[in-house]
């Protein structure tokens, strides 16, 4: 699997962000790993990351329940952003919620991956396998 340009962790728990960042660094999955503590900070980060949005995070881990701006509100506003390669961004929802309404709403926003917290090596291995498989499938479809 190719490295992502960058990864953005969005979680209101700074300890969770720190531990998740260290785990992702161990996987060497991205050239840069950044953390913010709510959806509002995440939107500012994305908009200000690069003037032409050329290198926005390609992998986003998004907590659902956060103060200031939660994950669903972030997704709602994020949908309105336009930038180069946005269609290649992978969003992973971090939640322990089993609420079907919430999960379906996330799917409507294009979220395909859901992980229960905390992140572990096993969960990340499985996630990256699924992402690689999906990317391989997309490439095969595009070649036809």
C-alpha positions as CSV (number, residue, x, y, z in Angstrom):
1,X,0.0,0.0,0.0
2,X,1.3,3.4,-0.9
3,X,1.8,6.0,1.7
4,X,-0.8,8.7,2.2
5,X,0.4,12.4,1.9
6,X,-0.9,13.0,5.4
7,X,-3.3,11.7,8.0
8,X,-5.5,13.9,10.2
9,X,-6.7,12.6,13.6
10,X,-9.8,14.4,14.9
11,X,-10.5,13.6,18.5
12,X,-11.3,15.7,21.6
13,X,-9.2,13.5,23.8
14,X,-5.5,14.6,23.5
15,X,-4.2,11.4,25.1
16,X,-6.2,9.3,22.5
17,X,-4.7,11.6,19.7
18,X,-1.2,11.1,21.1
19,X,-1.5,7.3,21.3
20,X,-3.2,7.0,17.9
21,X,-0.5,9.2,16.4
22,X,2.3,7.1,17.8
23,X,0.6,3.9,16.5
24,X,0.2,5.4,13.0
25,X,3.8,6.5,13.0
26,X,4.8,2.9,13.8
27,X,2.9,1.9,10.6
28,X,4.7,4.6,8.5
29,X,1.4,4.9,6.6
30,X,1.7,8.7,6.0
31,X,4.3,11.4,5.3
32,X,2.7,13.5,8.0
33,X,0.3,12.8,10.9
34,X,-1.6,15.7,12.4
35,X,-4.0,16.0,15.3
36,X,-6.8,18.4,16.1
37,X,-9.4,18.3,18.9
38,X,-12.7,19.0,17.2
39,X,-14.4,19.4,13.8
40,X,-14.0,23.1,13.7
41,X,-10.2,22.9,14.1
42,X,-10.2,20.1,11.5
43,X,-12.0,22.3,8.9
44,X,-9.6,25.2,9.6
45,X,-6.7,22.8,9.2
46,X,-8.0,21.4,5.9
47,X,-8.7,24.8,4.4
48,X,-5.4,26.3,5.5
49,X,-3.3,23.2,4.9
50,X,-2.3,24.2,1.4
51,X,-3.4,27.2,-0.7
52,X,-4.5,25.1,-3.6
53,X,-5.7,22.2,-1.5
54,X,-3.2,20.0,-3.3
55,X,-1.9,18.1,-0.3
56,X,-4.9,17.9,2.1
57,X,-5.0,14.9,4.3
58,X,-5.9,11.8,2.4
59,X,-6.7,9.8,5.5
60,X,-8.9,11.2,8.2
61,X,-9.8,9.5,11.5
62,X,-12.9,11.2,12.8
63,X,-14.3,10.9,16.3
64,X,-18.1,11.1,16.4
65,X,-18.8,12.8,19.8
66,X,-16.8,15.9,20.4
67,X,-17.5,19.4,21.9
68,X,-17.4,22.5,19.8
69,X,-18.2,20.6,16.6
70,X,-19.0,16.9,16.4
71,X,-18.2,14.4,13.7
72,X,-21.6,14.7,11.9
73,X,-21.5,18.5,11.8
74,X,-17.9,18.3,10.5
75,X,-19.0,15.9,7.7
76,X,-21.9,18.1,6.8
77,X,-19.6,21.2,6.3
78,X,-16.8,19.1,4.8
79,X,-19.2,18.0,2.0
80,X,-19.4,21.6,0.8
81,X,-15.6,21.9,0.4
82,X,-14.1,21.5,-3.0
83,X,-10.4,20.8,-3.6
84,X,-8.2,18.7,-5.8
85,X,-8.3,14.9,-5.1
86,X,-11.1,15.2,-2.4
87,X,-12.6,12.1,-4.0
88,X,-9.6,10.1,-2.9
89,X,-9.9,11.0,0.8
90,X,-10.6,8.1,3.1
91,X,-12.6,9.0,6.2
92,X,-12.6,6.5,9.1
93,X,-15.3,7.1,11.8
94,X,-14.1,6.3,15.3
95,X,-17.0,5.5,17.4
96,X,-18.5,2.9,19.8
97,X,-22.0,3.9,18.7
98,X,-24.2,1.2,17.4
99,X,-27.0,3.7,16.5
100,X,-28.0,2.7,13.0
101,X,-29.3,6.2,12.2
102,X,-25.9,7.7,13.0
103,X,-24.1,5.0,11.0
104,X,-26.4,5.4,8.0
105,X,-26.0,9.2,8.2
106,X,-22.2,8.7,8.1
107,X,-22.5,6.4,5.1
108,X,-24.6,9.1,3.3
109,X,-21.6,11.4,3.8
110,X,-19.3,8.8,2.1
111,X,-17.8,7.2,5.2
112,X,-17.0,3.6,4.4
113,X,-14.9,2.6,7.4
114,X,-15.9,2.4,11.1
115,X,-13.6,1.5,13.9
116,X,-14.3,1.2,17.6
117,X,-11.9,3.0,19.9
118,X,-9.1,2.7,20.8
119,X,-7.0,2.1,17.7
120,X,-4.9,-1.1,17.8
121,X,-2.4,-2.7,15.5
122,X,-4.9,-5.4,14.7
123,X,-7.6,-2.9,13.8
124,X,-5.3,-0.8,11.7
125,X,-3.9,-3.9,9.8
126,X,-7.4,-4.9,8.9
127,X,-8.4,-1.3,7.9
128,X,-5.3,-0.9,5.7
129,X,-6.0,-4.3,4.0
130,X,-9.6,-3.2,3.3
131,X,-8.4,0.2,2.0
132,X,-5.8,-1.4,-0.3
133,X,-8.4,-3.9,-1.6
134,X,-10.9,-1.2,-2.3
135,X,-8.2,0.9,-4.1
136,X,-7.1,-2.2,-6.2
137,X,-10.7,-2.8,-7.1
138,X,-11.2,0.9,-8.2
139,X,-8.0,0.6,-10.4
140,X,-9.3,-2.6,-12.0
141,X,-12.6,-0.9,-12.8
142,X,-10.9,2.2,-14.2
143,X,-8.7,0.0,-16.5
144,X,-11.8,-1.6,-18.2
